[in-house]
Amino acid sequence: MKKKNDIIIPEGLHEVLLHACCAPCSSAIVEWMLQHDIRPIIFYFNPNIYPREEYDIRKNESKRHADHLGIRWIDGDYDHEAWLRQVQGLEHEPERGSRCLQCFQLRLIATALQARQLGITYFATTLASSRWKSLEQITQAGQAAESAVEGTRFWAQNWRKGGLQDRRNQLLRDYQFYNQQYCGCEFSMNKQEK
């Protein structure tokens, strides 16, 4: 293990499948990885996002960012109905409640499966950059995904450290990214409106 600017790098990590929730959250992380000789491949898998128009805006911004940097970007399937079935019964849970944990697990298992398909050992997520998310839940979901998908390892990391939050805000302005005002699902949007 190496430590650079509060970020712990597992020994032998040179390539990672990075689950990205959006361009603003991934921008500083991707930049940091590239500066430390880690090649990220972006996996955009976010069936939780509602409505479809919002999903498309966030997806296009993520793709634009990856294209600008010349890094590989993979589009996961958008199946919001399947996501709704996965969180059924948890609609009234508060933010950081069991619905969020279920959502993270669904997305990170898909990421681990994609990593295995690509022959990549490590996967990580930009969800751990948001101050609105529970790092404990994200780590728990990532570890569950690692356990569910043999041959993969979750790179649990607090991407808020090492000045990355400030850098994220600067890159948001530099790239003029669309910056969403709610997590993504209709339940978080409804909470925002109240």
Secondary structure as GFF3:
##gff-version 3
##sequence-region A 1 194
A	DSSP	beta_strand	2	4	.	.	.	ID=ss1
A	DSSP	beta_strand	7	9	.	.	.	ID=ss2
A	DSSP	beta_strand	15	19	.	.	.	ID=ss3
A	DSSP	alpha_helix	23	35	.	.	.	ID=ss4
A	DSSP	beta_strand	39	44	.	.	.	ID=ss5
A	DSSP	alpha_helix	52	69	.	.	.	ID=ss6
A	DSSP	beta_strand	73	75	.	.	.	ID=ss7
A	DSSP	alpha_helix	80	86	.	.	.	ID=ss8
A	DSSP	alpha_helix	98	118	.	.	.	ID=ss9
A	DSSP	beta_strand	122	125	.	.	.	ID=ss10
A	DSSP	three_ten_helix	126	129	.	.	.	ID=ss11
A	DSSP	alpha_helix	135	148	.	.	.	ID=ss12
A	DSSP	beta_strand	153	154	.	.	.	ID=ss13
A	DSSP	alpha_helix	164	175	.	.	.	ID=ss14
A	DSSP	alpha_helix	186	193	.	.	.	ID=ss15
###
